[in-house]
């Protein structure tokens, strides 16, 4: 199944987002919130592989967001996390999230090639151009005020990584941000390169994804309006400016229960009564000041979404309701989406048992028996 994450003909992609982080995406104080421990991540990866999910996507964090829980205070390093999971799974793709400001491209090229060798072509890279100023302060690095500068660095960074993967022998590179000599890189990735994912909502971020990424990863408010418009804008820009195809992924969180009332009750309890509101407000303030991943209009109305799932789209209800909502997201043109749960290990089995077969019957995903041998 080498590079199967790129096979869009196989159907709407489903992955898990942020399981390497304590609390996942739920900014809540409930006791059952996700641990983020290695043992739980390993069990979750094996389960995800077994039920036919397509990929796992981590977050890279070095300090928490404060509040009662210091949301995301415990985070497994994405590269070593990916190595361990790729070595213990068979089919699922595993991304490593890499910040261009804090990781040298020569080192990253070697790390990603090694990951792809471990997974026999199942590694992917999520490139982050940078936005979280307190983490820049932690590293003693200045956050460029200009999005143009952040993405100019990210472009040279990725160009250098990909040149290392594609060049036999050694080369020198002297650019605006990097000056390196007699660079060489072996081993290469398993099939020469790895899929690239990038999250961005600013004009510079969208253009970077159109130019470089296999998938743009972005939120939306409504699938039929701004979601469909985003897909059309990004895929059109990729074709017109760069003569290439790109898919668009989005993010969601799931509260799936046998009845709508049960789902709504649990959603209200963990994301309202038990929300860590100080951490929510810290996270939203940083997103609004530096990230541009969410529009001002989104941030003004998304406080509840941030508590429940870091601003992701809510999938709250019965299996039928959630399958219908995912069908609407697919109809807007999205190639796939990530999922998150308050307790990934506790809740994924029910989702896999009830929702995934409904998506298969809708023709959105290939039956698992077929996917397992792809």
N, C-alpha and C positions, 0 to 999 in steps of 0.2 A: 504494500500500500504506500510505497514511497511517493511523497509529494501529493498524496490523495487530498490534502486540504485545498489544493488548487483545482481539483476536479469539480467544477460547479455543476456539471451534468448529473452528479450523484444526488443533488437535492439541496435543500435549505440546511446550512451548517448550524450545528449547535455545539457550544463550548461552555466551559466554566471560567468565570473571571474572579481573580483575587483570592483563590483558596490558600495561597502561600502567606496570607496576612491574618493576624488575629482579628476576629470579628468579620472577616470577609468584606462585604459591602454594607452590612447592617450596623448603623451607628446607634447601638442599643446597649442597655445594661442587663438584659435578660441572661440568666445563668446558662442557658443552652446555646448562647452565641458561639460561633465557630472558634475553635482553639487555635487553628493555624499551625499546629504541631506537625513535626515530620511524620510521625506514625499515622496521624489522621490523614495527612496529604497522600501518603503512600497507599493507604486503604482506599481513599477516594479516587486516585488515579487508576487503580486496578478495577474498581467498580465502574468508572467512566468508560474504560476500555471495553469492559464486558458488555455494557448496555448499548454501546455503539456511538457514544459521543465522538465528535470530530477533533476537538482540540482543547487544550488547557492554556489559559493566559494568566500570567502573574502580574502583580504590581511591584515596582521597585521603590522602596521607601527606606529612609534611614532614621527618621524621627517621627513621633506620633503627633496627633492633632490636638492633644490636650483633652479637657473635659474629665468626667468621672473615670472613663475607661482609658484615657489617652489613646484614642482610636488609632489603630495601626501601629501600636508600639512594638509588637512582635511580628517581624517579617523575615521569612526565609529568603536568602539570597536567590534571585531568579536563575542565575546560571548554574549554580551547584544543585539547586532544586530541580531544574530541568534535566540535568545529567542523571540524577538518581531516579527520576520518574521514567525517562527514556530507557534506562537499563532494566526497568521492571515492568514495562508494558510492551504490547506487540503491535498495535495498530494506530493508536491515538497520536495526533501531532501535539508537540509541546513547544510553546514559545518561551523565549527568554526576553524579558523587558530590559532594555539597555538605555541609559541616559547618556547622550553624546557629550555632555559637559563634564562628566565624572569618569569616563572610561575611554582609554586610549584606543584608537581604531586598530592598531597592530595587535594589541592584546585581545580585543573583541573578535577580530578575524580568526585568531587561533582558537579562542573559546568556542565560537559558533561552529567552526569546522569540526572540532572535536565532538561537540554535541551531535552534529549531524552524522558523524561516523558511529557514535554510540547508538543512535536511533535508526541507522540505515535509511536516512532520508526523511526523518519525521520531525526535525527541528525547524523552528521558525524564529524570526527576530522581530520584536516590537520596538521600533526606534522612537525615542522620546527626545524632543528638542529642548525641553526644559521649561519649567514654569514656577516651581515651588521655592520661593525666595528663602524661607528659613533653612531649607536644605542646602542651598547655595552658601548661606552664611555658615552652616555647619562645616562645609568643605573649605571655607575661606576663599570662595570663588565669587566673582561678581556676576549677577544676573544681568545680561544685556537688556537694556530697556526696550530696544527695538526688536520686534518680531522678525524683521528682515535679517538682523544679525544672527539671531538664534537659528534661523533656518538656513542661512548661508553657511554657518558652521556645520549644521547637520548635513547639508548637502556635500560639503567637502569630506566630512567624516565618512559618510556612506560610500561616496565614490572611492575613497581610499580602501575601505573594507572590501568592496567588490573587486577592486583592482588586484588586491592581494589574492583573492579567491581565483581570479581568472588568469593571472600572469605566471608563466613558467620562468624560473630564474629569478633575478633580483632587479630592483629598480629604485630610483630616487624620486622623491616628490617634494616640491617646494611651492606651497600655496599660501593663501592668506592666513590660515590658522595652523597648519601643520608643515613642519620641515623635517623630513626623515630621509635617511640614506641607506643604501644597499638593503632594502626591505625584501624579504622572501617569505613565502608561506606554504608550508606543507605540514600536515596533509591538507588537501582541499576538502570542501564539503562533499558529502557522499555522491551527489549528482551535480557538482560544480557550483551550486549556489543554494541559498535557502529562501523560503518565502518571507516577504517583508510586510509588516503591518505597521500602520502609523495612525495615531489619533490626532485629529486637529479640526478646529472649527473656524479659525481665523483664515482670511484669504491666503496668507502665506502657508499655513498648515495644509489647507486643501490643495494648493498647487503642488506642494512637496509630495503629498500622497499621490496625486495624479501623475506626477513625474516618476516616482520611485516605487510605490507600494503595490503589492498584489491586492491588499485590502485596506480601505480607510475604515477606521473604527470611530463611530460618532454617535452621540445621543440625538433624540428627537422629541418633540412635544406631541405631535399627532402624526400617525403613519401616513394618512392619506394626503396631508397638506405639506408640512415642512419636511417630513420624512421622504416622501416621494420627490419633492423638489431637490433635496440634497442629493439623492441618488442620481437624478437626472443631471444635475450640475456637475457632479464629480466625474461620472462616467463620460459625459459629453466632453468635459475639459481634457480628460485623459486621451480620448480619441482625437480631438481636434488639435491639441497642442503638442502631444507626444506620440501619437499614433500607437497607443497601447490600450489594453483592456484592464479595468480594475473593478473589483467587487467592493460593496459597501456592507460592513457589519455594524450592528448596533448592540446595545447592552440592555438587559432586563434583569429583574429579580422576580422570583416566583414564590407565591404562597398558594399552594395547591392543596385543596381539601375536598372531601366527598360532597360537602354542601357549600353553597355560596356564603351562608351565614357563618359557618365555621371559619372559612378563609378570611372574611372581613373582620371577625372578632379577633383572630390571632394577629392580623395585620395592624389593627388599631392598638392592640395591647403592646406589641413589641416596638412599633414605630411611632407611637404617640405617648402612651402612658409611661413606657420604659425607655424612651429615646434619650440619648446623651446629647441634650440640646446645646450645651456649650461646645462640644466637639463638632456638632453639625454646623454651628455658626462660624467656628474657626475655619472649617473646611470650605464652606461657601465663600467666606471672605477672601481666602487665598485663591480660589477658583476665579472669583470675579476680578481680582486685582491683576493676576498674572497669566492665567491659563488661556482664556478665551475659548475653552472647550464648550462652555454654555453661554448662550446669548444673555444679555441683561434681562430680557423678558422671561427667559427660562428661570434664571436665578430668582427673579422676583416672585415666582409662583411655585418653585420646586422645593421649598424647605421640607415639606413632608416626604418628598421623594428622596432627598438626601439622607434623612433619618432612616428611611426604610431600605435604601439601596444605592447610596452614593450618587443620586441623580438618575439612576437607571429607570427604564420604563416598567411600570408595575404590571405584573401578570398575576392577578389575584382573583381566585375563584375556583370553580370546579374544573376537572379535566376537560370537559367539553368547552367551557368558556375560555380556558387558556389556549387550547388548540385553535379555537376560532380566532383569538387575538393574534396568535402567531401567523395564522393564515393571512390576516390583514397586513401584517408586517411584511410577509413575503410578497403579497400582491403589490405593495408599494415599491418593490424592486430590490429590497435588501437581499443580499446573498446568504445571510445568516445572522445569528446573534449569540451573545453570551448569556449565561444564566448565573444567578447567585441565589443562595438560600441562607436563612438564619443558621441552620445546621445542615451543611451540605450532605454529610453522610447519612443523617437521619431522614432527610427529605427527598434526596435524589431517587431512591428506589421507587417511591410512589409515583413520582413524575415519570420515570422511565417505564413503569408498568402501565400507567394510564394515559399519559399524554403522547409519548412517542408513537405508540401504535395508532393513535388517532391521526397524527401527522402523516404516518405511512398510508393510512386509508384515504387521506385527502390528496395523496400524490405528492406531498411536499418533501418526503424523504424516502430513499430506497429501503425496502424491508431489511431488517438487521441481518437476516440470514444471507442476503446478497451482499450487504456491506462488509460482512465479516470475511469474505473471500476476495474482496476487491484488491 
